[in-house]
Amino acid sequence: QVQLVESGGGLVQAGGSLRLSCAASGRTFTSYTMGWFRQAPGKGREFVAAISRDGASTHYADSVKGRFTISRDSAKNTVYLQMNLLKPEDTADFYCAADQFSSRGATTTNQYAYEYWGQGTQVTVSS
């Protein structure tokens, strides 16, 4: 089992940057594919980015490709989401998730495949 705690959200102007962090408890961090999802007000939760267990593979939603970067630091048991060139439509609650059953190089985009979720961190982008 793993516990996830997100941080780094806040209010930023359009065009600005934020870096979200997700700290994972436990000693088996490298056993999990990690993902970021977001949920905008009045909308469903959507995939943002994922990184494989070994960090070698990443996958992004088309809406964030070229602007967001997911990474992981196994020494710190932390996954990051660097968000640049933020737009008002990026405003959402962002959630970190962990998937323990995916294969080594997988980058799972399906939210229902993730077993563990953080509490979320809010990102607001003003125009």
C-alpha positions as CSV (number, residue, x, y, z in Angstrom):
1,Q,0.0,0.0,0.0
2,V,1.2,3.6,-0.7
3,Q,0.0,6.9,0.5
4,L,0.2,9.9,-1.8
5,V,0.4,13.6,-0.8
6,E,0.3,16.3,-3.5
7,S,1.6,19.9,-3.1
8,G,2.5,22.9,-5.2
9,G,-0.8,24.0,-6.4
10,G,-1.9,27.7,-6.3
11,L,-2.9,30.7,-8.3
12,V,-0.9,31.7,-11.3
13,Q,-1.4,34.0,-14.2
14,A,-1.8,32.7,-17.7
15,G,1.6,31.9,-19.3
16,G,3.1,31.2,-15.9
17,S,4.5,28.0,-14.4
18,L,3.9,25.7,-11.4
19,R,5.5,22.5,-10.3
20,L,3.4,20.0,-8.5
21,S,4.9,17.4,-6.3
22,C,3.5,14.1,-5.1
23,A,5.3,12.4,-2.2
24,A,4.7,8.7,-1.8
25,S,5.1,6.7,1.4
26,G,6.6,3.3,1.6
27,R,9.7,1.6,0.2
28,T,8.4,0.3,-3.0
29,F,7.9,3.5,-5.0
30,T,9.6,2.0,-8.0
31,S,6.9,-0.7,-8.2
32,Y,4.3,1.8,-9.2
33,T,3.4,3.5,-12.5
34,M,2.6,7.1,-11.5
35,G,0.0,9.3,-13.1
36,W,-1.4,12.8,-12.8
37,F,-5.1,13.5,-13.5
38,R,-7.2,16.6,-13.2
39,Q,-10.8,17.5,-12.6
40,A,-12.1,20.9,-13.7
41,P,-15.2,22.4,-12.0
42,G,-18.3,20.6,-13.4
43,K,-16.3,18.1,-15.4
44,G,-15.1,14.6,-15.1
45,R,-11.6,13.6,-14.1
46,E,-9.2,13.4,-17.0
47,F,-5.7,12.0,-17.7
48,V,-2.9,14.5,-17.8
49,A,0.4,12.5,-17.7
50,A,1.9,9.2,-16.7
51,I,5.4,7.9,-16.1
52,S,6.5,4.2,-16.1
53,R,7.9,2.4,-13.1
54,D,11.5,2.8,-14.3
55,G,11.0,6.4,-15.4
56,A,12.0,5.6,-19.0
57,S,8.6,6.1,-20.6
58,T,6.1,9.0,-20.3
59,H,2.8,9.8,-21.9
60,Y,0.8,13.0,-22.1
61,A,-2.6,14.1,-22.9
62,D,-2.7,16.1,-26.2
63,S,-3.9,19.2,-24.3
64,V,-0.7,19.4,-22.3
65,K,1.9,18.0,-24.6
66,G,4.8,20.3,-25.0
67,R,3.8,22.3,-21.9
68,F,3.9,19.8,-19.0
69,T,6.6,17.4,-18.0
70,I,6.3,14.5,-15.6
71,S,9.3,13.1,-13.8
72,R,10.1,11.0,-10.8
73,D,12.9,10.9,-8.2
74,S,13.1,7.4,-6.7
75,A,15.5,8.6,-4.0
76,K,12.9,11.0,-2.8
77,N,9.9,8.8,-3.5
78,T,8.4,11.8,-5.4
79,V,6.8,12.4,-8.7
80,Y,6.6,15.9,-10.2
81,L,4.5,17.7,-12.8
82,Q,6.2,20.7,-14.2
83,M,3.6,22.9,-15.8
84,N,4.6,25.7,-18.1
85,L,2.7,28.1,-20.3
86,L,-0.4,27.6,-18.2
87,K,-3.8,28.5,-19.6
88,P,-7.0,29.4,-17.9
89,E,-8.4,26.0,-19.1
90,D,-5.8,24.2,-17.0
91,T,-7.7,25.4,-13.9
92,A,-8.6,22.2,-12.0
93,D,-7.9,20.0,-9.0
94,F,-4.8,17.9,-9.8
95,Y,-4.5,14.4,-8.5
96,C,-1.5,12.1,-8.2
97,A,-2.2,8.3,-8.6
98,A,-0.3,5.1,-8.4
99,D,-0.8,1.8,-10.3
100,Q,0.9,-1.3,-8.9
101,F,-0.3,-3.8,-11.5
102,S,1.0,-2.3,-14.7
103,S,4.0,-3.7,-16.5
104,R,7.5,-2.2,-16.1
105,G,7.4,0.1,-19.1
106,A,3.7,0.9,-19.1
107,T,2.3,4.5,-18.9
108,T,-1.3,3.9,-17.9
109,T,-3.8,6.5,-19.0
110,N,-7.0,4.8,-17.6
111,Q,-7.9,6.3,-14.3
112,Y,-9.7,3.1,-13.2
113,A,-6.4,1.2,-13.4
114,Y,-4.9,3.3,-10.6
115,E,-5.4,1.9,-7.1
116,Y,-4.1,4.7,-5.0
117,W,-4.9,8.4,-5.1
118,G,-3.8,11.6,-3.3
119,Q,-6.2,14.2,-1.9
120,G,-5.6,16.6,-4.8
121,T,-4.1,20.1,-5.1
122,Q,-5.9,23.0,-6.6
123,V,-4.5,24.9,-9.6
124,T,-6.1,28.2,-10.7
125,V,-4.9,30.0,-13.8
126,S,-6.1,33.6,-14.2
127,S,-6.5,35.2,-17.6
